[in-house]
Amino acid sequence: MEGGLTAYHLRLTLRATEPLELEAQPGSALRGLLFQGLWERFCVNKAAPECASCPLVQTCPVSALVAPLRDEHPRGRDIPRPFVIRPPLVAAASAEGLRLEPGQAVTFGLILLGSAGKLFPYVVMAAQVMERNGLGRALEANGRRRGRFRIEQIDAVHPFTGAEARLFARDATTVHAPEIAVTAADVMARARALPNDQLTLHFLTPTRLIAQGHLATHPDFQVLALRLAERLEQVELAYARPHSQEQTDPSERSGPVWYQQIKELAASCQMLSDQTRWVDVKSYSSRQRRLTPIGGFIGRATVSAPRSLLLRELLVWGEVLHVGKNTVKGDGWYQVET
């Protein structure tokens, strides 16, 4: 496969075996479900307070997925994770969330970045633990515990072309490695095809942007572009494959000159319509032992289309990687509507 960053989009179908209730923004619970399943299934040194202090960290098969979550900086420094949770939007349709009765199903997305795609079999092997631990709110009907479910199937999907491939099915004996991936070439092709007059960004999950230490309660295109540039820089440096001589080196997309260029290009774009609203959401942090805010703005905002292909490319990468804070919990998911 070509050099550069790749992203494997997986769609997991969960079928409830007991009553199951999801919060309106269930990304945090899904992130916890994945982490706990991998950690319980594969960690052989659970006495270690964090992965960084474990002598086995360099040989642990899933430390690439688990370690960034266990070793979070106490001041909340944003460490680029090799995956993104894409929560079921149906849960957000109601302020109460989503309730599943036994037999009903729901899907959510898991995006593995770069070499993390090779760890997909471990996700499948951790499924039994995830199913046993349950998901969602603790319910009286379940003896005051979370609802249990089965992972029916896992499919690889391409968000731009619509291509799909079955990787895992409940009754199948074979698990297939994901091969369908979003590549830099796919991103560039979509960027070139975007309209040249105006673009509508549909923020599907709470998007939380910080500018100069302040929380942006509405989309500001310049702030959005800078946070996209930051997100792409961090993820590329951590997970992109080496480039050939004909391809752009990710290291060129970093540093003060890079950010100044993005800032100046974004300043030429105007916000034409802002139909977003703020939603307050909190997530419980077991590390900090308290609720932490993960709310942000959702809805649609229309901007004059960037003439710069660089900005268009950034916007498309943002569709893949999400943007802003708490992307690993599903925040910052938007789509460019054409």
Backbone torsions as a table, in degrees:
resi	resn	phi	psi	omega
1	MET	NA	150.0	-179.3
2	GLU	-59.4	159.3	177.5
3	GLY	-70.9	174.1	-179.9
4	GLY	100.8	-172.2	-176.1
5	LEU	-83.6	138.4	173.6
6	THR	-126.0	153.8	179.9
7	ALA	-137.9	125.9	179.9
8	TYR	-101.9	114.4	-179.7
9	HIS	-92.7	118.4	179.3
10	LEU	-112.2	142.0	176.9
11	ARG	-118.1	116.0	-178.5
12	LEU	-101.4	130.7	177.3
13	THR	-104.8	118.5	179.8
14	LEU	-108.1	133.0	177.2
15	ARG	-117.5	124.8	-176.9
16	ALA	-68.5	137.0	171.9
17	THR	-106.9	-9.5	176.1
18	GLU	-140.7	165.1	173.1
19	PRO	-54.9	134.9	-173.7
20	LEU	-140.3	129.0	179.9
21	GLU	-122.4	127.0	176.7
22	LEU	-103.2	147.2	173.0
23	GLU	-67.8	165.8	179.6
24	ALA	-62.9	-30.0	175.8
25	GLN	-123.2	83.7	-169.3
26	PRO	-85.9	9.7	-176.7
27	GLY	-59.7	-38.8	-179.9
28	SER	-64.0	-41.4	179.0
29	ALA	-65.8	-37.6	179.2
30	LEU	-69.1	-38.7	175.2
31	ARG	-61.0	-43.6	178.0
32	GLY	-64.6	-37.6	178.4
33	LEU	-60.2	-46.8	-179.7
34	LEU	-65.3	-47.5	-178.9
35	PHE	-59.7	-48.3	-176.3
36	GLN	-65.5	-38.7	179.2
37	GLY	-63.6	-45.6	179.3
38	LEU	-66.4	-43.5	-176.9
39	TRP	-66.0	-46.7	-179.4
40	GLU	-66.2	-36.4	-175.0
41	ARG	-76.6	-36.4	-168.1
42	PHE	-118.8	-18.7	-179.0
43	CYS	-70.1	127.1	178.9
44	VAL	-106.9	5.4	179.3
45	ASN	-139.1	63.1	-175.8
46	LYS	-68.1	-12.7	177.8
47	ALA	-72.8	-20.2	179.2
48	ALA	-66.0	131.3	-178.2
49	PRO	-66.9	-25.3	177.9
50	GLU	-155.8	160.7	-176.1
51	CYS	-64.7	-34.5	-176.8
52	ALA	-62.1	-28.0	-178.5
53	SER	-92.0	2.8	-178.7
54	CYS	-91.4	130.4	180.0
55	PRO	-67.1	-12.1	-178.3
56	LEU	-96.2	4.1	-170.8
57	VAL	-59.5	-33.9	-177.6
58	GLN	-74.7	-19.2	-179.1
59	THR	-111.1	-4.9	179.2
60	CYS	-66.4	128.4	-174.8
61	PRO	-67.5	-21.4	-176.5
62	VAL	-120.7	12.2	-179.5
63	SER	-61.1	-29.0	179.0
64	ALA	-61.7	-32.8	178.2
65	LEU	-86.6	-41.1	-171.7
66	VAL	-87.3	-40.2	-172.5
67	ALA	-56.3	-45.0	-179.5
68	PRO	-60.5	-23.9	179.4
69	LEU	-82.9	-35.4	-179.0
70	ARG	-79.1	-26.9	-172.9
71	ASP	-103.2	29.8	180.0
72	GLU	-58.5	137.2	179.1
73	HIS	-63.4	137.0	-177.2
74	PRO	-60.6	-21.0	178.0
75	ARG	-94.0	7.9	174.6
76	GLY	83.5	20.7	179.0
77	ARG	-56.6	138.1	-176.2
78	ASP	-82.7	106.9	176.5
79	ILE	-94.4	127.4	179.8
80	PRO	-66.1	121.8	178.6
81	ARG	-91.0	155.0	-178.6
82	PRO	-86.2	14.1	177.3
83	PHE	-149.4	162.1	177.8
84	VAL	-133.9	135.0	173.9
85	ILE	-89.6	136.2	176.4
86	ARG	-119.4	97.5	-171.1
87	PRO	-71.4	160.4	176.1
88	PRO	-69.6	121.9	-177.0
89	LEU	-71.1	-20.3	-179.5
90	VAL	-61.4	-28.3	-179.7
91	ALA	-68.0	-31.6	-177.5
92	ALA	-80.0	-4.6	-179.0
93	ALA	-67.8	-18.6	179.7
94	SER	-131.0	144.6	178.2
95	ALA	-63.0	-23.3	179.8
96	GLU	-85.6	-8.3	-178.9
97	GLY	92.6	-144.6	-174.0
98	LEU	-134.9	133.0	175.4
99	ARG	-112.6	131.7	176.1
100	LEU	-112.7	132.1	171.9
101	GLU	-91.8	159.6	179.6
102	PRO	-51.4	129.7	-179.3
103	GLY	100.9	-21.0	179.5
104	GLN	-82.6	152.5	-173.9
105	ALA	-124.2	158.5	174.6
106	VAL	-147.3	154.3	179.1
107	THR	-118.8	150.9	170.0
108	PHE	-142.8	163.8	-175.1
109	GLY	-107.0	149.9	173.3
110	LEU	-134.9	120.7	-179.3
111	ILE	-107.2	119.3	177.6
112	LEU	-100.8	131.7	-173.1
113	LEU	-102.9	131.8	174.2
114	GLY	57.0	-130.7	-176.1
115	SER	-66.2	-14.9	177.6
116	ALA	-63.3	-17.6	176.3
117	GLY	-59.8	-28.6	179.3
118	LYS	-69.5	-15.7	-177.9
119	LEU	-88.6	4.3	-178.6
120	PHE	-54.8	-41.8	179.5
121	PRO	-57.6	-30.8	179.4
122	TYR	-70.0	-32.0	175.5
123	VAL	-62.7	-43.1	179.3
124	VAL	-64.5	-42.3	-178.2
125	MET	-68.3	-23.7	178.0
126	ALA	-84.3	-2.9	-174.7
127	ALA	-59.9	-38.6	-177.7
128	GLN	-61.5	-39.2	177.7
129	VAL	-67.7	-42.8	-179.7
130	MET	-61.5	-41.9	179.9
131	GLU	-65.1	-39.5	-179.5
132	ARG	-68.8	-38.0	-177.8
133	ASN	-71.1	-27.6	179.6
134	GLY	80.7	177.5	-172.6
135	LEU	-148.8	148.2	172.8
136	GLY	89.4	-157.4	-176.6
137	ARG	-74.9	150.6	171.6
138	ALA	-74.7	127.1	-173.7
139	LEU	-118.6	144.2	175.9
140	GLU	-59.2	-38.0	-178.0
141	ALA	-61.8	-22.4	-179.5
142	ASN	-105.4	17.9	-177.4
143	GLY	74.4	34.5	179.8
144	ARG	61.1	41.7	171.9
145	ARG	-135.1	171.2	-177.6
146	ARG	-68.4	156.0	179.7
147	GLY	-74.6	140.5	179.5
148	ARG	-95.4	161.5	-172.4
149	PHE	-153.4	174.3	171.1
150	ARG	-122.9	142.2	171.1
151	ILE	-85.3	106.9	-174.6
152	GLU	-75.0	-45.0	-176.7
153	GLN	-160.8	159.6	175.5
154	ILE	-133.0	127.2	-179.1
155	ASP	-120.5	144.6	168.5
156	ALA	-88.8	133.7	-178.5
157	VAL	-133.4	149.9	175.1
158	HIS	-107.8	117.4	-173.5
159	PRO	-68.1	-17.8	-177.2
160	PHE	-100.6	-38.2	-176.5
161	THR	-97.1	-19.6	-177.4
162	GLY	83.6	1.7	178.8
163	ALA	-63.3	143.5	179.8
164	GLU	-138.3	153.1	174.7
165	ALA	-150.9	133.8	178.9
166	ARG	-77.6	123.8	179.9
167	LEU	-101.6	-35.4	-176.8
168	PHE	-147.1	136.0	173.3
169	ALA	-132.4	149.3	-171.6
170	ARG	-54.8	-42.2	-174.2
171	ASP	-99.4	2.5	-178.9
172	ALA	-80.7	156.2	-179.9
173	THR	-100.0	-5.8	-176.0
174	THR	-123.4	138.6	172.9
175	VAL	-110.7	129.3	-177.9
176	HIS	-100.8	143.0	176.4
177	ALA	-75.1	143.8	178.8
178	PRO	-68.7	131.4	177.2
179	GLU	-117.2	-27.5	177.1
180	ILE	-72.5	122.1	-177.1
181	ALA	-143.4	149.4	170.2
182	VAL	-81.7	125.9	-179.7
183	THR	-113.4	171.7	177.0
184	ALA	-60.2	-35.4	178.6
185	ALA	-66.2	-39.0	176.9
186	ASP	-62.4	-43.2	-179.8
187	VAL	-62.8	-45.4	-179.0
188	MET	-64.4	-39.4	179.5
189	ALA	-63.1	-42.4	178.2
190	ARG	-67.6	-38.7	179.7
191	ALA	-61.4	-41.1	-179.6
192	ARG	-68.3	-26.1	-176.1
193	ALA	-89.5	-4.2	-178.5
194	LEU	-67.8	150.1	178.9
195	PRO	-57.8	151.9	-176.2
196	ASN	-103.0	9.6	179.2
197	ASP	-108.5	-54.3	179.2
198	GLN	-153.6	156.1	-179.0
199	LEU	-130.0	138.8	174.9
200	THR	-107.4	123.3	177.4
201	LEU	-99.0	121.4	179.7
202	HIS	-102.5	106.8	179.9
203	PHE	-83.1	106.8	-171.3
204	LEU	-84.7	-32.4	176.9
205	THR	-124.1	159.7	-177.0
206	PRO	-51.6	128.9	-179.0
207	THR	-112.5	121.7	-171.5
208	ARG	-118.4	104.1	-177.5
209	LEU	-110.6	138.9	178.1
210	ILE	-114.5	130.2	177.6
211	ALA	-128.9	116.6	179.2
212	GLN	52.8	41.9	176.5
213	GLY	82.5	-0.5	-178.0
214	HIS	-113.8	146.1	-179.9
215	LEU	-80.2	128.1	177.5
216	ALA	-86.4	113.9	-177.2
217	THR	-86.4	-9.9	175.4
218	HIS	-138.7	155.4	-179.4
219	PRO	-66.1	126.5	171.7
220	ASP	-116.0	120.6	-169.8
221	PHE	-64.1	-35.7	179.8
222	GLN	-66.1	-43.1	177.3
223	VAL	-63.3	-44.5	179.8
224	LEU	-58.6	-46.4	-178.4
225	ALA	-62.8	-40.1	179.5
226	LEU	-67.6	-39.5	178.5
227	ARG	-69.9	-33.4	175.0
228	LEU	-64.9	-42.7	178.8
229	ALA	-61.9	-41.4	179.0
230	GLU	-65.0	-44.7	-179.6
231	ARG	-61.6	-47.6	-178.4
232	LEU	-65.1	-41.6	179.4
233	GLU	-58.8	-49.2	-176.9
234	GLN	-64.2	-44.8	-176.8
235	VAL	-69.8	-40.7	179.0
236	GLU	-62.7	-45.6	-179.1
237	LEU	-61.9	-31.4	-176.9
238	ALA	-86.7	-33.8	-166.4
239	TYR	-130.8	-1.8	-178.1
240	ALA	-77.5	148.1	173.7
241	ARG	-76.5	156.2	176.1
242	PRO	-58.6	143.9	-179.8
243	HIS	-90.7	154.5	170.4
244	SER	-80.1	174.1	-177.7
245	GLN	-64.9	-25.9	-176.8
246	GLU	-82.6	-11.4	-174.7
247	GLN	-103.6	157.3	-179.7
248	THR	-72.2	130.6	177.3
249	ASP	-74.5	130.7	179.7
250	PRO	-58.1	-26.1	-179.2
251	SER	-63.3	-19.2	176.7
252	GLU	-73.1	-16.5	-179.6
253	ARG	-101.7	59.9	178.9
254	SER	-161.1	164.8	175.6
255	GLY	91.2	170.7	-175.5
256	PRO	-59.1	-38.5	-178.7
257	VAL	-64.1	-41.5	178.3
258	TRP	-60.0	-47.5	-177.3
259	TYR	-70.1	-35.5	177.5
260	GLN	-65.7	-38.7	177.5
261	GLN	-62.6	-45.3	179.1
262	ILE	-61.9	-43.9	-178.6
263	LYS	-60.4	-44.9	-178.7
264	GLU	-68.2	-40.3	178.8
265	LEU	-65.7	-41.2	-179.2
266	ALA	-67.8	-28.5	-179.3
267	ALA	-64.4	-20.7	-179.4
268	SER	-82.8	-6.7	-179.6
269	CYS	-97.3	137.8	-178.1
270	GLN	-107.5	142.7	174.1
271	MET	-80.9	114.8	-175.5
272	LEU	-91.2	-30.4	-178.3
273	SER	-156.5	137.4	178.4
274	ASP	-130.1	105.5	179.0
275	GLN	-114.7	32.4	-179.9
276	THR	-90.7	163.5	174.9
277	ARG	-142.6	156.9	-177.8
278	TRP	-91.4	138.2	173.8
279	VAL	-124.9	133.1	177.9
280	ASP	-91.1	123.2	178.5
281	VAL	-135.7	141.3	177.0
282	LYS	-124.6	149.8	180.0
283	SER	-128.7	138.5	179.3
284	TYR	-82.9	126.4	177.6
285	SER	-99.9	113.5	178.3
286	SER	-68.2	-27.9	178.9
287	ARG	-70.7	-44.9	-179.9
288	GLN	-88.4	-11.8	179.8
289	ARG	56.4	45.4	177.8
290	ARG	-161.9	166.1	174.9
291	LEU	-77.4	137.8	177.8
292	THR	-122.3	143.7	-178.3
293	PRO	-75.6	133.5	175.1
294	ILE	-131.4	19.1	-179.9
295	GLY	-73.0	169.8	179.8
296	GLY	-176.0	-171.6	179.4
297	PHE	-92.0	146.0	175.1
298	ILE	-130.4	165.2	179.9
299	GLY	114.6	-164.7	-173.8
300	ARG	-111.2	143.4	173.6
301	ALA	-138.1	134.7	-178.1
302	THR	-112.0	131.3	179.9
303	VAL	-125.7	155.8	171.7
304	SER	-64.4	135.9	-172.3
305	ALA	-63.9	131.1	177.7
306	PRO	-62.9	130.9	175.6
307	ARG	-74.6	-24.5	-179.1
308	SER	-76.6	126.2	176.3
309	LEU	-64.1	-28.7	178.9
310	LEU	-60.8	-44.3	178.6
311	LEU	-68.4	-38.0	177.7
312	ARG	-62.9	-41.0	177.7
313	GLU	-62.6	-41.4	177.5
314	LEU	-60.4	-44.0	-179.7
315	LEU	-61.2	-39.5	-180.0
316	VAL	-70.7	-41.2	175.3
317	TRP	-59.2	-36.2	178.1
318	GLY	-62.5	-34.2	175.2
319	GLU	-60.3	-33.2	-177.1
320	VAL	-82.6	-46.3	-168.4
321	LEU	-95.6	-12.3	-169.0
322	HIS	68.0	173.0	-175.1
323	VAL	-146.2	152.6	176.1
324	GLY	87.5	-159.6	-177.6
325	LYS	-79.9	154.7	170.6
326	ASN	62.4	32.1	178.4
327	THR	-63.5	-30.6	-179.6
328	VAL	-68.0	-16.9	176.9
329	LYS	-100.7	7.6	176.2
330	GLY	99.4	-3.0	179.2
331	ASP	-72.0	161.8	172.6
332	GLY	73.5	23.4	177.7
333	TRP	-89.7	123.2	175.9
334	TYR	-139.0	163.3	175.6
335	GLN	-128.3	143.2	173.5
336	VAL	-87.9	113.3	-178.7
337	GLU	-87.9	129.5	-176.3
338	THR	-114.3	NA	NA
